[in-house]
Amino acid sequence: MIQVSSVKSNKIEFLDSGGGSYPEVISSGQAEWFQQKAQEINADSRVPEIIFWHMPSKAYKSVAPKIGIRRPCVGSINKEKVSAQEAETGIMDLLAKRTSIKAIFVGHNHGLDWCCPYKKLWLCYARHTGYGGYGDWPRGARILEFTHKPFSLRSWIRMEDGNVHSEVVLS
């Protein structure tokens, strides 16, 4: 999903990145809608933005660590290939050009939990958090911490047993 929120209007808008019985893609129409809403809500790009959706874009394949996870990427599991959306219809170009976008967070691939830089933003995976789904990787969660003035976005993974790792500053 893409989430757009506005400090001014307290609006939240969503775009679905597909999956299940729906096409696994953010369409060009959805990208155009996002651009229109982003201009309405944050025309001057002064408010930092983060994006959440389920299916990774093809851009995740371009930054995916090949063996292990090395700087500038951070994370602890890299146990499967990126299973990306079926097509790229302009959303990543649009997001990469918006100076206010700091990071994009996705799920879908349970065997990945890394963050890697992409152009001027970060592409991050969440973490296998629950007891359902596939894979037997240790459970944890990607945590986000925002500081308002000055703006800062930090992230790390907190494991079910309380251990913390893979801290990164994303802004």
N, C-alpha and C positions, 0 to 999 in steps of 0.2 A: 504494500500500500504506500501511497505517497500521502503524507500529512502536511497540510499547510495551515499554520496557525497565525493569528494576528494578535499582537499585544493590544492594538487599538480597538478591534471589534470583537475579540474573543471568539472568532470564527475558526472552525476546523473543517477542512475539506479533504476528501479522500479520492484517490485514484487506485483502482485495483490492478495489480500486475499479473493477475491471472493465476491459473492452476486448477486442478480438478477437472471439471468439465468446461472450463473457460480457456480461451487461447492464452498461452503464457507469453504475453507481450503487453507493453504500454503502447497503445496506438498513436499515430500522428495526431489524431483528433484529441486524444487525451493530453498529449504534449502541448498542443495549441491551447487547450482549456487551462492547463497548468500555467502556461506563460501569461495568459490573460489574468488569471486570479493572482499570480505573483505580482504583476504590475499594479493591480488594484490594492493589494494588501501592503506591499513593500516596494513601491515604485522606485525609490532612491537606493534600495538595497542596504539601508542603514541598519536594519534589524538582522542579526545573524539567523540563518536558517539551517535546519537539519532535516533530512528526508528519511522516511521509513517506508519500506515496501517488502514484500515477501520474496519474489523471484529476482535473483541477481541479473543485472544487465550483462551484455557481452563485454563491457569494459572490465568487469571482474576477471574475465579470462585473461585479459591483456596484462594485468598486474599480479596475477596469482603467483605465489612462490612456487618454484619448480621442485626444489628439494629442500625440505626443512623450512624454517621461517627465519630469514635474516633481515637485518636493518636495511632499508628504512622501515620494513614491515615489522609488525609485532603480533604475537599470538602464540598458541601452544599446540594446536592441532591442525594438520594439513593432510588429512587422510583420504581425500577423494578429490576428483576433478570438479571444477565449477560447472554446475548444471544451470546454464543461463537461459534467459528468455529466448523465445524462438526467433525473434527479429529485433533489430535496433531501428527505431523509427524517429529518431531525433531527440529523444528526451535527454540522453547523456550530453549531447552537444549543448543543448539549452542549459542544463544544470551546470556544466563546466564553465559556461560564460557568465553565469550569475556570481558576482563576487561575494554575495551574501551567503552562498551555500558553503558550509564547512565540512559536512560529512553526509554520507548515505549509508544507512544500516539495513541489512537484509538478513533473512533466515534461510530457509529451504534446505541448504546443504548442512546436515547435522555434523559432518566430519570436518568442518572448517570453522575456525574462530578468529581468523586474522584480520588485521587492518593494514592497508597498504595505501600509499599516496597515489593519486591519479590526477594529473594536471595540477590544479590549485586546491583540490579538496581530497578527502580521504574516503576510501571504500572499505567498509567494515562488515564483518559477519557478527551475528549475535553469539550464541553458544547453544549447544544441546542442553536445554534446561529441564525438560520434563521426563516423565517415565514412559511416554508413548513414543511412537515413531520408530525409526530404524536406528541401529548402531548401539554399541554398549560403552560409548565414551563416558568418562566421568561427567556428571552434571554440574553446571555452573550458570552464571548469567553475566552478560556484558552490562556493566554499570556506567552511566553517564553522569558527570557532575558539571553543572553550569555555574559560572561566576558571572554576575551581571555587569559590574563596573570595576575594572575593565572586563570586557567579555573574554571568557576562557571556557574551553570545552575539553575536559579530561575524560578518559575512559580506561577501564580496567576490567578484568574478569575476576569475579568472586566465585569460588567453587563451593559446592554444597557443604564441604567439610570446613569452610571458613577461610581457606588459603586464598591469597590474592596474588595475581600475576598479570603480565602483559599490559602494564600501564603505559599510556601514551597521551600526549597533549595533541589535540586535533584542531586547534585554532591558532 
